[in-house]
Amino acid sequence: MKILHTSDWHLGHTLYNYDRTEEQMAMLLQMVDIVREEKPDVFLLCGDVYHTPQPSASVQTMFTNALVEIHDANPDMTIVITAGNHDSGTKHDIFRTPWKALKVYTIGSVDANNKEDLIIEIPGQGYVIAVPYVNERNMPDGFFQDLLDIVAERNKANLPVLMTAHTTVSGCDFTGHENASEYVVGGIDSHSLEDMGTGYDYLALGHIHHAQFVRGGHHRVRYSGTPIPVSFDENYQHSVSIVELNKHGEEPVVKEIEIQTHRPLVTLPKDGVATWEDAKDLLEGFPNDIEAYIRLNVEVDNFLPVEANAEALLLTEGKKCRFCVINTHRLKKDRREAKVMSVQEFKTEKPIDIAERYAEDIGVEFDDDMKELFRETLALLKEEERK
């Protein structure tokens, strides 16, 4: 059984208010070409089809048109689409019946009393256990293993078993995700591999944007990653995974096919940070004919000039690139050795003196503007206490 594994398309995503339809359509066309060339038996889209639960009509039309083209590129292929945490599970379920006419299975929700609805048999080739995103509070204990046990009972011919999930698995590389930790990524708590059960030949994952095998998964547990970058910090290759499973129990053979980004996300400078003046020079020197989104990494002593964004936009006039944002990094100042205060000393100090002492300890200048802001905030707090 040959599988094309992809996820996290995030159709409808905008970047700093720039419409990305053109890039998303370019990605979809590459997806059609890959299907036509590779001719997989199963096409897996493991969640986050859309960027929001309520995508616009035009974005939904873009997706449905692409899905028909993907089907037409290989009509014998089975297509399985599961909902992610960015999707509306209900929208996936509504059109479940008519899509089956094109061998498309859309799975939006889980019914613990009808587990068989998540099991798709590919006659003579294998089984797909299609599990969409499920909030942790609604996931029955041992649910994945229950599904695998049902398939094990049916699988008399020892055919390959494929399972999907849209979740965070412990040990994954979550580079590119904001406010992420080993415990929670993108609002989804981490699961251990043990939670996913045993008995699958390949676990096709969605949610994490960096394509990778998960540590401890014995080359059977993989995130395909997003085929199109969603943030500037996703500065790695974007691709789809082609997976071949010969029979149940054998290790899968996996290859990546890179997806070319129509308009790349570029950070200037490429490494580290620059002063505001140097950053402007880099932006001015960026080639006029390259289509890209631009982020500037700028080191500042205190604050950027108020006209900084306007200056950056002016420097991109006549260029094909799109300026997005200035990412500021405060200049690290030498910290003084912190003075230890007794409780009695702390009680006798004025609040503004304590704040100024703390600022000095961490190397931040506590200037007149900051002092005035502190006094105003303190006055407001005292006013609140009197109410």
Residue, then its C-alpha position, 0 to 999 in steps of 0.5 A: m500500500k502506497i500512501l501520500h501523507t500530508s497535513d496542516w494546509h491552513l487554507g485561508h491563512t493570512l500573513y500580517n494581513y497579506d492574502r496568501t491565496e496565490e501561494q496556497m493555490a500553487m501548493l495545491l497544484q504541486m499536490v495534484d502533480i505529485v499524485r499524478e506522478e506517484k499514484p498512491d493508493v491512499f491520500l491522507l490529509c491529517g487535519d487543519v485543512y483550514h486555518t479557521p473553523q469558519p473559512s470563507a466561501s472562496v477558500q472552501t471553493m478552492f479546497t473542493n476544486a483542488l480535491v476534485e483535481i486530486h481525485d481526477a489525477n488518480p481516480d482509483m485512489t482513496i482519499v481520507i481527510t480528518a479534522g484538526n483543531h483549527d477545523s470545524g469537525t461538523k463541516h467535515d461530517i456534513f458532506r461525508t456521504p456525497w464525498k464518498a462517490l469520489k472515494v473521499y472519506t471526511i472524518g470530523s468527529v468521534d463517536a465512542n459508540n460507533k468506533e467502526d465509522l473510523i475504520i476504512e478498509i482498502p480492499g486487498q491493500g490494508y486498513v486506515i484508522a482515521v482519527p480526527y482531533v479530539n479534545e483530551r477531555n472527550m477522548p475515552d481511555g484506551f480509544f486508540q488501542d480499541l480501534l487497533d484491536i478491532v482491526a486486528e480481529r478483521n485483518k486475517a490477510n495480514l494487510p498493512v495497518l495505518m492510523t492517523a491522529h492530529t495531536t502532540v506526541s511527546g518527543c517531537d520537535f516543535t520548532g516554529h510553533e509559538n509559546a510551545s513546550e514539551y507539554v503543550v503545543g498549539g493548545i494540545d497537550s502532549h500524549s506519550l507514544e504508549d497512549m497511541g496503542t500498538g498494532y499499527d504499521y505507520l502512525a500518520l500525524g498532523h498538528i506539528h509543522h516540522a516534518q519528522f519521525v518521532r523519537g522512540g517510534h521505531h521509524r513508524v511514527r511521523y509528522s508530515g509537516t505543513p507543505i507551506p510555512v505558516s510563520f517566519d520561524e518555520n525556516y525548514q524544508h516543507s514537504v509531503s511524505i510518500v510511505e510504502l507499506n508491504k505487509h503488516g509488521e514490516e517497517p515502512v519505507v518513507k521518502e520526502i517530496e519537497i514543496q516549493t514555496h511560491r513566496p518564501l518567508v525571509t528574515l533579514p539578517k539571516d542569522g542574528v540581529a542588526t541595528w536599525e540602520d543596518a536592517k534598513d540597508l539590508l531591506e533596501g538591498f533586497p533584490n527587486d524581482i524576488e517575491a518574498y515576505i520580509r521580517l526584520n530582526v532588529e536590536v534596539d537599545n530602548f525603542l524603535p523610531v515611531e516611523a520605523n514601519a513607514e520607513a520599511l514600507l517605503l524601502t520596499e516600493g517598487k520591489k516584489c517583496r512584502f514587508c511584514v514586521i520588525n522583530t525587536h530584540r533588546l540590547k543586552k546590557d551588563r547587569r550589576e550584581a544584585k543587592v540582597m535586601s532584608v525584609q525590613e529594608f524592603k518595607t522602608e523602600k519606596p515602590i519606585d526605588i524598588a522598581e528602579r533597583y530591579a531595572e538596574d539589576i537586569g540591565v534596563e535603563f529606567d529613564d524619566d518616561m518609564k518613571e512617569l509611567f510607573r507613577e501613573t500606574l501606581a496612582l491608578l492602583k491606589e485609586e482602585e484601592r480606595k473604591 
